[in-house]
Amino acid sequence: MKQRCLEVGLSVLGVVLLHGAQAQDTNDESPRLVQVSDSVFRTVHRPGAANSHVIVTDEGLVVVDGTCRGDGNPAWLKQELDQLYDVPVKYVILSHDHEDHICGLQVFDDTAVTVSHARNREHIVREGRNTSVPDVVFQDEMEIHLGVLATA
């Protein structure tokens, strides 16, 4: 089995979000995880709502964004991930500071380090956003190495 490191930078984040946009949806509004690739899933629920993305590795999970709108919120996602995986969420990545895309992610603070661009953290703190305050920030780019990516 080939081992691949999880490298999350701005370019990988863009790829994850692009793949998520291409996943097929149905009209069913029940929250669920939809597989986008071997190791990437996204939440699907209410049409038009922001979605979370989950990257699965053997050492932990990475959650990218979340929404408080509808049933597919971070509290639901945390419960779902706890049931599906024997590894915790290790990182939460906030793609930007709009609350409708990042709210409620503090539910992962018990196991995860929250990461964002330095400017996002400034806005999140100043605006009192309903989310986890980033523990780690970066200016231009950052890599996160976490285990071996899951394979189907």
Backbone as a printed PyTorch tensor [residue, N CA C, xyz], in Angstrom:
tensor([[[  0.8390,  -1.1620,   0.0000],
         [  0.0000,   0.0000,   0.0000],
         [  0.8910,   1.2350,   0.0000]],

        [[  0.6160,   2.1240,  -0.9150],
         [  1.3960,   3.3530,  -0.9920],
         [  1.0000,   4.2840,   0.1400]],

        [[  1.9740,   4.8660,   0.7690],
         [  1.6760,   5.8520,   1.7980],
         [  1.7830,   7.2320,   1.1710]],

        [[  0.7770,   8.0310,   1.4380],
         [  0.7720,   9.4040,   0.9510],
         [  0.5070,  10.3280,   2.1350]],

        [[  1.2320,  11.3850,   2.1940],
         [  1.0290,  12.3610,   3.2600],
         [ -0.0650,  13.3320,   2.8540]],

        [[ -0.8110,  13.7440,   3.8320],
         [ -1.8280,  14.7510,   3.6210],
         [ -1.1500,  16.1090,   3.6350]],

        [[ -1.2200,  16.8120,   2.5350],
         [ -0.6500,  18.1470,   2.4650],
         [ -1.7910,  19.1080,   2.1860]],

        [[ -2.0880,  19.9530,   3.1550],
         [ -3.1770,  20.8900,   3.0030],
         [ -2.5780,  22.2840,   2.9160]],

        [[ -2.6600,  22.8640,   1.7750],
         [ -2.2640,  24.2400,   1.5260],
         [ -3.3860,  24.8920,   0.7550]],

        [[ -3.1780,  26.0730,   0.3250],
         [ -4.2350,  26.7600,  -0.4100],
         [ -4.6190,  26.0180,  -1.6850]],

        [[ -3.6490,  25.4460,  -2.3830],
         [ -3.9780,  24.7480,  -3.6200],
         [ -4.7760,  23.4790,  -3.3590]],

        [[ -4.4170,  22.7090,  -2.3230],
         [ -5.1600,  21.4910,  -2.0060],
         [ -6.5560,  21.8450,  -1.5240]],

        [[ -6.6650,  22.8790,  -0.7300],
         [ -7.9720,  23.3170,  -0.2670],
         [ -8.8630,  23.6640,  -1.4530]],

        [[ -8.3010,  24.3250,  -2.4340],
         [ -9.0640,  24.6430,  -3.6400],
         [ -9.5280,  23.3980,  -4.3690]],

        [[ -8.6670,  22.3900,  -4.4510],
         [ -9.0330,  21.1390,  -5.1130],
         [-10.1640,  20.4480,  -4.3590]],

        [[-10.0780,  20.4080,  -3.0420],
         [-11.1270,  19.7830,  -2.2380],
         [-12.4610,  20.4780,  -2.4830]],

        [[-12.4500,  21.7900,  -2.4660],
         [-13.6930,  22.5250,  -2.6670],
         [-14.2150,  22.3510,  -4.0880]],

        [[-13.3200,  22.2840,  -5.0630],
         [-13.7350,  22.0660,  -6.4430],
         [-14.3780,  20.6940,  -6.5910]],

        [[-13.7460,  19.6600,  -6.0530],
         [-14.3190,  18.3140,  -6.1230],
         [-15.6690,  18.2690,  -5.4280]],

        [[-15.7810,  18.9480,  -4.3030],
         [-17.0420,  18.9660,  -3.5780],
         [-18.1540,  19.5800,  -4.3940]],

        [[-17.8330,  20.6140,  -5.1440],
         [-18.8510,  21.2570,  -5.9810],
         [-19.2960,  20.3560,  -7.1080]],

        [[-18.4490,  19.3970,  -7.5020],
         [-18.7810,  18.5230,  -8.6090],
         [-19.5410,  17.2670,  -8.1880]],

        [[-19.6140,  16.9960,  -6.8800],
         [-20.3110,  15.7960,  -6.4240],
         [-21.7890,  15.9180,  -6.7250]],

        [[-22.4150,  14.7970,  -7.0640],
         [-23.8170,  14.8240,  -7.4210],
         [-24.6780,  14.8770,  -6.1740]],

        [[-25.7070,  15.7250,  -6.2160],
         [-26.6570,  15.8480,  -5.1310],
         [-27.9930,  15.2810,  -5.5770]],

        [[-28.8270,  14.9930,  -4.5940],
         [-30.2070,  14.6420,  -4.8730],
         [-31.0760,  15.6910,  -4.2140]],

        [[-32.3570,  15.5890,  -4.3740],
         [-33.2610,  16.5490,  -3.7510],
         [-33.5240,  16.2200,  -2.2850]],

        [[-33.0180,  15.1100,  -1.7910],
         [-33.1710,  14.7280,  -0.4030],
         [-32.4200,  15.7240,   0.4660]],

        [[-33.1180,  16.3160,   1.4370],
         [-32.4920,  17.3260,   2.2850],
         [-31.9420,  16.7530,   3.5860]],

        [[-32.0180,  15.4350,   3.7850],
         [-31.4550,  14.8270,   4.9880],
         [-29.9440,  14.9740,   4.9460]],

        [[-29.3300,  15.3700,   6.0620],
         [-27.8780,  15.5140,   6.0330],
         [-27.2040,  14.1650,   5.8300]],

        [[-26.1500,  14.1670,   5.0560],
         [-25.4020,  12.9460,   4.7970],
         [-24.0080,  13.3130,   4.3070]],

        [[-23.1150,  12.3510,   4.3710],
         [-21.7770,  12.5060,   3.8140],
         [-21.7590,  11.8520,   2.4390]],

        [[-21.2240,  12.5550,   1.4690],
         [-21.1120,  12.0510,   0.1030],
         [-19.6280,  11.9230,  -0.2210]],

        [[-19.2350,  10.7590,  -0.7180],
         [-17.8330,  10.5330,  -1.0560],
         [-17.4920,  11.2470,  -2.3540]],

        [[-16.4080,  12.0300,  -2.3130],
         [-15.9500,  12.7890,  -3.4650],
         [-14.7460,  12.1000,  -4.1060]],

        [[-13.8800,  11.5260,  -3.2810],
         [-12.7320,  10.7500,  -3.7410],
         [-12.4530,   9.6970,  -2.6760]],

        [[-11.3760,   8.9280,  -2.8280],
         [-11.0800,   7.8760,  -1.8570],
         [-11.0430,   8.3860,  -0.4170]],

        [[-10.5280,   9.5760,  -0.2250],
         [-10.3260,  10.0620,   1.1360],
         [-11.0350,  11.3810,   1.4380]],

        [[-11.8690,  11.8650,   0.5380],
         [-12.5510,  13.1480,   0.7320],
         [-14.0630,  12.9510,   0.6660]],

        [[-14.7380,  13.5200,   1.6510],
         [-16.1930,  13.4950,   1.7190],
         [-16.6850,  14.9150,   1.8950]],

        [[-17.9440,  15.1510,   1.5660],
         [-18.5440,  16.4460,   1.8590],
         [-19.9310,  16.2290,   2.4020]],

        [[-20.3730,  17.1700,   3.1860],
         [-21.7200,  17.0840,   3.7070],
         [-22.6800,  17.6180,   2.6550]],

        [[-23.8310,  17.0160,   2.6050],
         [-24.9000,  17.4820,   1.7250],
         [-26.1460,  17.5480,   2.5770]],

        [[-26.8300,  18.6320,   2.4850],
         [-28.0990,  18.7720,   3.1950],
         [-28.9330,  19.7960,   2.4580]],

        [[-29.3860,  20.8090,   3.0970],
         [-30.2590,  21.7990,   2.4890],
         [-29.6660,  22.3920,   1.2220]],

        [[-30.4240,  22.4370,   0.1180],
         [-29.9070,  23.0790,  -1.0940],
         [-29.5090,  24.5310,  -0.8190]],

        [[-28.3650,  24.9150,  -1.3360],
         [-27.8890,  26.2780,  -1.1870],
         [-27.1210,  26.5440,   0.0940]],

        [[-27.0680,  25.5700,   1.0110],
         [-26.3450,  25.7700,   2.2600],
         [-24.8640,  25.4650,   2.0520]],

        [[-24.0290,  26.0910,   2.8490],
         [-22.5930,  25.8060,   2.8100],
         [-22.3650,  24.3750,   3.2640]],

        [[-21.3260,  23.7610,   2.7670],
         [-21.0290,  22.3750,   3.0990],
         [-19.6710,  22.2520,   3.7560]],

        [[-19.5410,  21.2350,   4.5890],
         [-18.2480,  20.8640,   5.1580],
         [-17.5990,  19.8400,   4.2570]],

        [[-16.2910,  19.7810,   4.3290],
         [-15.5330,  18.7300,   3.6540],
         [-14.7210,  18.0050,   4.7130]],

        [[-14.5690,  16.7060,   4.5430],
         [-13.8360,  15.8970,   5.5010],
         [-12.7830,  15.1060,   4.7440]],

        [[-11.5380,  15.1940,   5.2140],
         [-10.4420,  14.4190,   4.6520],
         [-10.1050,  13.3440,   5.6780]],

        [[-10.0810,  12.0910,   5.2320],
         [ -9.9090,  10.9500,   6.1310],
         [ -8.5000,  10.3830,   5.9900]],

        [[ -7.8000,  10.2550,   7.1150],
         [ -6.5060,   9.5730,   7.1480],
         [ -6.5480,   8.5340,   8.2670]],

        [[ -5.5610,   7.6860,   8.2980],
         [ -5.5190,   6.6580,   9.3400],
         [ -5.1940,   7.2300,  10.7200]],

        [[ -4.6970,   8.4530,  10.7930],
         [ -4.3360,   9.0590,  12.0740],
         [ -5.3230,  10.1100,  12.5550]],

        [[ -6.2400,  10.4950,  11.7030],
         [ -7.2010,  11.5120,  12.1040],
         [ -7.9160,  12.1050,  10.9200]],

        [[ -8.8660,  12.9600,  11.2300],
         [ -9.7100,  13.5960,  10.2250],
         [ -9.4090,  15.0850,  10.1650]],

        [[ -9.6370,  15.6560,   8.9910],
         [ -9.5320,  17.0930,   8.7880],
         [-10.8930,  17.5690,   8.3110]],

        [[-11.4510,  18.5490,   9.0020],
         [-12.7350,  19.1360,   8.6030],
         [-12.4590,  20.5150,   8.0410]],

        [[-13.0310,  20.7790,   6.8730],
         [-12.8970,  22.0910,   6.2320],
         [-14.2710,  22.7380,   6.1970]],

        [[-14.4210,  23.8270,   6.9280],
         [-15.6480,  24.6240,   6.9730],
         [-16.8340,  23.8750,   7.5730]],

        [[-17.9190,  24.5890,   7.7590],
         [-19.1460,  24.0530,   8.3250],
         [-20.2190,  25.1160,   8.2940]],

        [[-21.4480,  24.7270,   8.5480],
         [-22.5430,  25.6820,   8.5630],
         [-23.4920,  25.3620,   9.7030]],

        [[-24.1340,  26.3740,  10.2450],
         [-25.1340,  26.1690,  11.2950],
         [-26.5360,  26.1010,  10.7030]],

        [[-26.6510,  26.2690,   9.4140],
         [-27.9620,  26.2810,   8.7640],
         [-28.4240,  24.8650,   8.4510]],

        [[-29.5600,  24.4940,   8.9800],
         [-30.1260,  23.1870,   8.6760],
         [-29.5900,  22.0910,   9.5700]],

        [[-29.9980,  20.8830,   9.2570],
         [-29.6610,  19.7290,  10.0810],
         [-28.2290,  19.2520,   9.9050]],

        [[-27.5690,  19.6110,   8.8240],
         [-26.2030,  19.1540,   8.5720],
         [-25.1720,  20.0480,   9.2040]],

        [[-25.4050,  20.4510,  10.4390],
         [-24.5130,  21.3900,  11.1240],
         [-23.3310,  20.6630,  11.7610]],

        [[-22.3600,  21.3990,  12.2970],
         [-21.1860,  20.7520,  12.8850],
         [-21.4960,  19.7870,  14.0280]],

        [[-22.5350,  20.0390,  14.8150],
         [-22.8790,  19.0920,  15.8880],
         [-23.3000,  17.7560,  15.2810]],

        [[-24.0950,  17.7950,  14.2120],
         [-24.4760,  16.5620,  13.5100],
         [-23.2340,  15.9000,  12.9270]],

        [[-22.3710,  16.6970,  12.2830],
         [-21.1730,  16.1620,  11.6450],
         [-20.2720,  15.4800,  12.6700]],

        [[-20.0840,  16.0990,  13.8250],
         [-19.2460,  15.5030,  14.8740],
         [-19.8010,  14.1420,  15.2820]],

        [[-21.0940,  14.0620,  15.4990],
         [-21.7230,  12.8020,  15.8810],
         [-21.5600,  11.7570,  14.7730]],

        [[-21.7540,  12.1560,  13.5500],
         [-21.6230,  11.2500,  12.4010],
         [-20.1930,  10.7280,  12.2840]],

        [[-19.2180,  11.6180,  12.3980],
         [-17.8150,  11.2120,  12.2830],
         [-17.4010,  10.3010,  13.4370]],

        [[-17.9150,  10.5770,  14.6350],
         [-17.6180,   9.7170,  15.7870],
         [-18.1410,   8.2960,  15.5620]],

        [[-19.2760,   8.1800,  14.9030],
         [-19.8560,   6.8600,  14.6280],
         [-19.1220,   6.1280,  13.5060]],

        [[-18.6260,   6.8640,  12.5170],
         [-18.0280,   6.2480,  11.3340],
         [-16.5430,   5.9120,  11.4800]],

        [[-15.8160,   6.6780,  12.2770],
         [-14.3600,   6.5510,  12.3020],
         [-13.8320,   6.3410,  13.7140]],

        [[-12.7480,   5.5920,  13.8040],
         [-12.0950,   5.3340,  15.0870],
         [-10.9980,   6.3460,  15.3820]],

        [[-10.8990,   7.3780,  14.5700],
         [ -9.9000,   8.4270,  14.7800],
         [-10.6250,   9.7640,  14.9450]],

        [[-10.0450,  10.6680,  15.7270],
         [-10.7000,  11.9530,  15.9710],
         [-10.4410,  12.9690,  14.8680]],

        [[-11.1940,  14.0490,  14.9080],
         [-10.9010,  15.2060,  14.0680],
         [ -9.6700,  15.8640,  14.6710]],

        [[ -8.5960,  15.9580,  13.8860],
         [ -7.3430,  16.5330,  14.3710],
         [ -7.1780,  17.9980,  13.9640]],

        [[ -7.7540,  18.3560,  12.8020],
         [ -7.6400,  19.7240,  12.3060],
         [ -8.9760,  20.1940,  11.7800]],

        [[ -9.2810,  21.4630,  12.0470],
         [-10.4130,  22.1590,  11.4400],
         [ -9.8110,  23.3280,  10.6820]],

        [[-10.1310,  23.4100,   9.3990],
         [ -9.5990,  24.4840,   8.5590],
         [-10.7380,  25.4230,   8.1990]],

        [[-10.5370,  26.6980,   8.4810],
         [-11.5170,  27.7280,   8.1490],
         [-11.0590,  28.4060,   6.8660]],

        [[-11.8120,  28.2310,   5.7950],
         [-11.3850,  28.7620,   4.4980],
         [-11.4700,  30.2770,   4.4340]],

        [[-12.4150,  30.8520,   5.1630],
         [-12.5650,  32.3030,   5.2060],
         [-13.3970,  32.6430,   6.4330]],

        [[-13.7120,  33.9260,   6.6480],
         [-14.3280,  34.3130,   7.9150],
         [-15.8340,  34.5170,   7.8430]],

        [[-16.5050,  34.1640,   6.7660],
         [-17.9620,  34.3380,   6.7000],
         [-18.6270,  33.3220,   7.6170]],

        [[-19.3840,  33.8220,   8.5830],
         [-19.9310,  32.9530,   9.6170],
         [-20.8100,  31.8360,   9.0600]],

        [[-21.5260,  32.0820,   7.9790],
         [-22.4010,  31.0250,   7.4520],
         [-21.6140,  29.8570,   6.8660]],

        [[-20.3060,  29.9940,   6.7080],
         [-19.4650,  28.9010,   6.2080],
         [-18.5840,  28.2800,   7.2900]],

        [[-18.5220,  28.9030,   8.4690],
         [-17.6090,  28.3990,   9.5060],
         [-18.2460,  28.2750,  10.8840]],

        [[-19.5300,  28.5540,  11.0080],
         [-20.1190,  28.5970,  12.3490],
         [-20.2750,  27.2150,  12.9660]],

        [[-20.1830,  27.1900,  14.2730],
         [-20.3930,  25.9710,  15.0310],
         [-19.2130,  25.0250,  15.1040]],

        [[-18.1170,  25.3620,  14.4720],
         [-16.9850,  24.4270,  14.4180],
         [-16.2470,  24.2770,  15.7470]],

        [[-16.6010,  25.0750,  16.7360],
         [-15.9940,  24.9190,  18.0540],
         [-16.3670,  23.5830,  18.6970]],

        [[-17.3230,  22.8360,  18.1480],
         [-17.6490,  21.5130,  18.6850],
         [-16.4660,  20.5500,  18.5610]],

        [[-15.5170,  20.8750,  17.6970],
         [-14.3460,  20.0160,  17.5060],
         [-13.1540,  20.4540,  18.3580]],

        [[-13.3110,  21.5070,  19.1560],
         [-12.1960,  22.0340,  19.9460],
         [-11.6150,  21.0200,  20.9300]],

        [[-12.3850,  19.9800,  21.2960],
         [-11.8790,  19.0040,  22.2540],
         [-10.7610,  18.1380,  21.6870]],

        [[-10.6950,  18.0020,  20.3510],
         [ -9.6540,  17.1480,  19.7480],
         [ -8.8660,  17.8360,  18.6390]],

        [[ -9.3780,  18.9520,  18.1240],
         [ -8.8030,  19.5280,  16.9060],
         [ -8.0770,  20.8420,  17.1360]],

        [[ -7.1030,  21.0720,  16.2800],
         [ -6.4180,  22.3520,  16.1630],
         [ -7.1030,  23.0800,  15.0080]],

        [[ -7.4890,  24.3340,  15.2330],
         [ -8.1500,  25.1130,  14.1850],
         [ -7.1190,  25.9610,  13.4600]],

        [[ -7.2050,  25.9580,  12.1240],
         [ -6.2220,  26.6100,  11.2590],
         [ -6.9400,  27.5830,  10.3190]],

        [[ -6.3510,  28.7500,  10.1230],
         [ -6.8700,  29.7020,   9.1320],
         [ -5.7600,  30.6540,   8.7140]],

        [[ -6.0560,  31.4250,   7.7040],
         [ -5.1650,  32.5220,   7.3290],
         [ -5.1760,  33.5420,   8.4700]],

        [[ -4.0750,  34.2360,   8.6580],
         [ -3.9510,  35.2020,   9.7510],
         [ -5.0450,  36.2730,   9.6930]],

        [[ -5.3930,  36.7320,   8.5120],
         [ -6.4380,  37.7580,   8.3960],
         [ -7.8090,  37.2230,   8.7930]],

        [[ -8.0510,  35.9460,   8.5240],
         [ -9.3210,  35.3570,   8.9560],
         [ -9.4430,  35.4180,  10.4710]],

        [[ -8.3480,  35.0710,  11.1560],
         [ -8.3880,  35.0830,  12.6210],
         [ -8.7240,  36.4760,  13.1370]],

        [[ -8.1290,  37.4970,  12.5470],
         [ -8.4090,  38.8750,  12.9610],
         [ -9.8960,  39.1760,  12.8590]],

        [[-10.5150,  38.8190,  11.7420],
         [-11.9440,  39.0790,  11.5300],
         [-12.8110,  38.2530,  12.4810]],

        [[-12.4560,  36.9930,  12.6700],
         [-13.2210,  36.1000,  13.5380],
         [-13.2480,  36.6450,  14.9670]],

        [[-12.1070,  37.1000,  15.4470],
         [-12.0300,  37.6350,  16.8080],
         [-12.7650,  38.9680,  16.8890]],

        [[-12.4970,  39.8710,  15.9620],
         [-13.1120,  41.2010,  15.9820],
         [-14.6320,  41.1250,  15.8910]],

        [[-15.1350,  40.2530,  15.0170],
         [-16.5770,  40.1480,  14.7850],
         [-17.2660,  39.2090,  15.7670]],

        [[-16.5090,  38.5120,  16.5950],
         [-17.1050,  37.5800,  17.5460],
         [-17.8540,  36.4500,  16.8660]],

        [[-17.2700,  35.9140,  15.7960],
         [-17.9230,  34.8510,  15.0170],
         [-18.1960,  33.6200,  15.8730]],

        [[-19.2980,  32.9570,  15.5660],
         [-19.7100,  31.7320,  16.2450],
         [-18.9410,  30.5600,  15.6490]],

        [[-17.6700,  30.4670,  16.0130],
         [-16.8150,  29.3970,  15.5120],
         [-15.6120,  29.2420,  16.4230]],

        [[-14.7960,  28.2940,  16.1190],
         [-13.5530,  28.1100,  16.8500],
         [-12.5760,  29.2170,  16.4440]],

        [[-11.9110,  29.7940,  17.4200],
         [-10.8830,  30.7920,  17.1250],
         [ -9.6270,  30.0270,  16.7020]],

        [[ -9.0590,  30.3630,  15.5450],
         [ -7.8880,  29.6290,  15.0550],
         [ -6.7360,  29.6040,  16.0530]],

        [[ -6.2080,  28.3890,  16.2480],
         [ -5.0390,  28.1740,  17.1000],
         [ -3.7560,  28.4350,  16.3310]],

        [[ -3.7870,  28.1270,  15.0310],
         [ -2.6250,  28.2390,  14.1610],
         [ -3.0380,  29.0570,  12.9420]],

        [[ -2.2050,  30.0320,  12.5910],
         [ -2.4790,  30.8480,  11.4100],
         [ -1.2660,  30.8340,  10.4870]],

        [[ -1.5130,  31.1660,   9.2390],
         [ -0.4270,  31.2290,   8.2610],
         [ -0.6260,  32.4690,   7.4030]],

        [[  0.4390,  32.8930,   6.7450],
         [  0.3790,  34.0630,   5.8670],
         [  0.2250,  33.6670,   4.4000]],

        [[  1.1610,  32.9170,   3.8690],
         [  1.1530,  32.6010,   2.4490],
         [  0.7350,  31.1670,   2.1700]],

        [[  1.3120,  30.2320,   2.8730],
         [  0.9530,  28.8310,   2.6720],
         [  1.3260,  28.0400,   3.9010]],

        [[  0.7700,  26.8250,   3.9590],
         [  1.0310,  25.9600,   5.0960],
         [  0.7890,  24.5310,   4.6580]],

        [[  1.5410,  23.6020,   5.2090],
         [  1.3220,  22.1850,   4.9600],
         [  0.9800,  21.5170,   6.2770]],

        [[  0.0540,  20.5810,   6.1960],
         [ -0.2860,  19.7470,   7.3450],
         [ -0.0540,  18.3100,   6.9090]],

        [[  0.7420,  17.5930,   7.6670],
         [  1.0030,  16.1850,   7.3660],
         [  0.3100,  15.3590,   8.4400]],

        [[ -0.5910,  14.4990,   8.0000],
         [ -1.3610,  13.7000,   8.9510],
         [ -1.6310,  12.3200,   8.3750]],

        [[ -0.8300,  11.3710,   8.7320],
         [ -1.0850,   9.9830,   8.3990],
         [ -1.1460,   9.6440,   6.9310]],

        [[ -1.8180,   8.5210,   6.6720],
         [ -1.9870,   7.9820,   5.3230],
         [ -3.4260,   8.2260,   4.8920]],

        [[ -3.6010,   8.7430,   3.6980],
         [ -4.9520,   8.9800,   3.1980],
         [ -5.6870,   7.6660,   3.0520]],

        [[ -6.9750,   7.6930,   3.3160],
         [ -7.8020,   6.5030,   3.1720],
         [ -7.9300,   6.1320,   1.6990]],

        [[ -8.0640,   4.8490,   1.4420],
         [ -8.3040,   4.3930,   0.0780],
         [ -9.5520,   3.5090,   0.0800]],

        [[-10.2650,   3.5710,  -1.0120],
         [-11.5140,   2.7910,  -1.1140],
         [-11.2330,   1.3350,  -1.3620]]])
